[in-house]
Amino acid sequence: VPLNLPESLRIIHLQGNNITSITDDTFCKANDTSYIRDH
């Protein structure tokens, strides 16, 4: 994130990254359970 961005935009950017990480984790866990169930 460029340092010249307003603080609010940097916060939104960080929150967006956190949401993406959480979604990826949940998706991976969902895939794992499907994998275990199918096999």
Order of alpha helices (4+ residues) and beta strands (2+ residues): alpha
